[in-house]
Amino acid sequence: MQAVQRSAAMYKETLSKGNLSGIVVALIVLALGVILSFAGLWIIGVPVAILALFMGGKRIKVWKCSKCGYFFERA
């Protein structure tokens, strides 16, 4: 069995992961919100456009090694 060396500091970080299909859907929803806003339905269009800004990606919380950049997901 090999011993694990723990000389480098680990720190908390948040990484963003996105996939192409999620980003495409977010862009379509954003375009729909902008179109609704310009069509005079800004009460519906603005919230839809704001909602689209939070779509399309996933954030994961990780511990990251300051020395080598290795990371693993936090519980």
DRENDO-1510 file (C-alpha; in Angstrom, 1 decimal, always signed):
<recs>
REC; n; res; u; v; w
REC; 1; MET; +0.0; +0.0; +0.0 .
REC; 2; GLN; +1.3; +3.4; -0.9 .
REC; 3; ALA; +1.2; +6.3; +1.5 .
REC; 4; VAL; -0.6; +9.5; +0.4 .
REC; 5; GLN; +1.4; +12.7; +0.5 .
REC; 6; ARG; -0.5; +15.7; +1.9 .
REC; 7; SER; +1.9; +18.6; +1.7 .
REC; 8; ALA; -0.2; +20.8; -0.6 .
REC; 9; ALA; -3.1; +22.9; +0.7 .
REC; 10; MET; -6.6; +22.1; -0.6 .
REC; 11; TYR; -9.1; +24.9; -1.0 .
REC; 12; LYS; -12.8; +25.2; -1.8 .
REC; 13; GLU; -13.8; +26.2; -5.3 .
REC; 14; THR; -16.9; +26.2; -7.5 .
REC; 15; LEU; -16.5; +24.9; -11.0 .
REC; 16; SER; -19.0; +25.4; -13.9 .
REC; 17; LYS; -19.9; +22.5; -16.2 .
REC; 18; GLY; -22.1; +23.1; -19.2 .
REC; 19; ASN; -23.3; +20.9; -21.9 .
REC; 20; LEU; -24.2; +22.0; -25.4 .
REC; 21; SER; -27.8; +21.0; -25.4 .
REC; 22; GLY; -28.5; +22.9; -22.2 .
REC; 23; ILE; -26.8; +26.0; -23.5 .
REC; 24; VAL; -28.8; +25.9; -26.8 .
REC; 25; VAL; -32.1; +25.5; -24.8 .
REC; 26; ALA; -31.1; +28.5; -22.6 .
REC; 27; LEU; -30.4; +30.6; -25.7 .
REC; 28; ILE; -33.7; +29.7; -27.2 .
REC; 29; VAL; -35.6; +30.6; -24.0 .
REC; 30; LEU; -33.6; +33.9; -23.8 .
REC; 31; ALA; -34.6; +34.7; -27.4 .
REC; 32; LEU; -38.2; +33.9; -26.6 .
REC; 33; GLY; -38.1; +36.3; -23.6 .
REC; 34; VAL; -36.6; +39.1; -25.7 .
REC; 35; ILE; -39.2; +38.6; -28.5 .
REC; 36; LEU; -42.0; +38.7; -25.9 .
REC; 37; SER; -40.6; +41.8; -24.4 .
REC; 38; PHE; -40.4; +43.7; -27.7 .
REC; 39; ALA; -43.9; +42.4; -28.6 .
REC; 40; GLY; -45.4; +44.3; -25.7 .
REC; 41; LEU; -45.7; +41.4; -23.3 .
REC; 42; TRP; -42.8; +42.6; -21.1 .
REC; 43; ILE; -44.5; +41.3; -17.9 .
REC; 44; ILE; -43.9; +37.8; -19.2 .
REC; 45; GLY; -40.9; +38.4; -21.4 .
REC; 46; VAL; -38.6; +39.9; -18.8 .
REC; 47; PRO; -39.0; +37.1; -16.2 .
REC; 48; VAL; -38.5; +34.5; -19.0 .
REC; 49; ALA; -35.3; +36.2; -20.1 .
REC; 50; ILE; -34.0; +36.4; -16.6 .
REC; 51; LEU; -34.9; +32.7; -16.0 .
REC; 52; ALA; -32.8; +31.8; -19.1 .
REC; 53; LEU; -29.7; +33.3; -17.6 .
REC; 54; PHE; -29.7; +30.6; -14.9 .
REC; 55; MET; -30.2; +27.7; -17.3 .
REC; 56; GLY; -27.7; +25.7; -19.4 .
REC; 57; GLY; -25.0; +25.0; -16.9 .
REC; 58; LYS; -24.3; +23.2; -13.7 .
REC; 59; ARG; -22.1; +24.3; -10.8 .
REC; 60; ILE; -20.2; +21.8; -8.7 .
REC; 61; LYS; -18.5; +22.5; -5.4 .
REC; 62; VAL; -15.0; +20.9; -5.2 .
REC; 63; TRP; -11.8; +20.7; -3.2 .
REC; 64; LYS; -8.9; +21.7; -5.4 .
REC; 65; CYS; -5.2; +21.1; -4.8 .
REC; 66; SER; -3.2; +24.4; -4.9 .
REC; 67; LYS; -0.1; +22.5; -6.1 .
REC; 68; CYS; -1.3; +20.2; -8.9 .
REC; 69; GLY; -4.8; +21.4; -9.7 .
REC; 70; TYR; -6.4; +18.0; -8.9 .
REC; 71; PHE; -10.0; +18.4; -7.7 .
REC; 72; PHE; -12.7; +16.2; -6.2 .
REC; 73; GLU; -16.3; +16.9; -5.4 .
REC; 74; ARG; -17.3; +18.1; -2.0 .
REC; 75; ALA; -20.0; +16.3; -0.1 .
</recs>
